[in-house]
Amino acid sequence: MFNTIHDRFHGLQILINDTEYTEIRLLGFEDDAIRNSWLVSVEATVYDHFGLDLNDAITYQGKHVGFGTWWLLQHTRGYRPFETVIKVGYMIKVRK
């Protein structure tokens, strides 16, 4: 979770905060016998959406009038929340 004071004022809390799910894919694996190590290529994809459930609307409607309207648009008018997709690729080297 991105819930520090810094995150609140620099955008990460509203951008990410909690995430819906994460997909981790193994892209490649190499056994390096000469260096006695493994080299692994991995890709992580993190998904989130800005959907509100009823608890969100009830909890936050007193803080901003827009939360109730936001919930109504999604749950009674068919508006879909926008999705955030973050892809990160990285290599891991492990000594045997």
N, C-alpha and C positions, 0 to 999 in steps of 0.2 A: 504494500500500500504506500502511496505517496501522500502522507498526511502530516508532514512536518510544516513548520511555519514557512520555511523557504519554499516548499512545494505549493503552498496555498497562494503565495504571491508571485510565483514565477511560472504558473500554468500547468505544472505536472499533475496536480490534484484534480483539476477539472478535466484535463486531457485524458488521464489514465485512471487514477484512483484505484479502483478494483478492476479486475479483468474477468471476462466471461469464461474463456478457456485458452489453453496453450497447446500447440502442436509441436512436437519435437521430432525431426527427421534425421536419420543417419544418412548422409550423402556419400560418404566414402570411408574406407578403412584400409590402412596400409601397415603391414608388419615389416619394419625395418630391422632385419637381422644384423646388419653391420653396426648400426648404432644402438642395438638392443632396446628398441622402443617401438611404440605404436603411434600412428598419426591418424586421428579421427577428424572427419569433417562433419559438422553438425549445423542444422538450420532450425531455429526456433521461430515460430510464428505465433504472436499473441493477438487475441481477438477481444474486442470490447465493443459495446454499443451504449448509446445514451438513452436507453429505455428506462422508463419509470414504472415501478410496481406501485400498488396501492399504499404500501407502507411508506415509500418515498414521498408520495403526494401528501399523505397525512402529516408526516414528520416535518416536511419543509414548506408546506403551503403558508404557514404563518410567517416565514422568513421572506417570502417573495410571492406575490400574487400569481406569478407565471407558472408555478409548479402544478397547481390544480388544472390550469388550462392545458399545460403540456401533457398531463396524464389523460385528460379528456380527448385531446387530439389523437393520441396513440391508441386508446382503448375503445373509443366510440366512433371515430371518424376514419380509421384505417391508415393514419400517418405512421410511417415506419421510422424508427430512430436511425440516425446515421451510424455507421460502423467505423471503428478505428482498427486498422490492421498494421501491426509492426512486425517486420521480418528482420532477423538478425542471423548472420552466418558467422561461424567461428571455427577455429581449428584447435584441437586438443592434442598435446603431445605427452605421452605417458612413458616413462622408463619402466622396463620390465624388471 
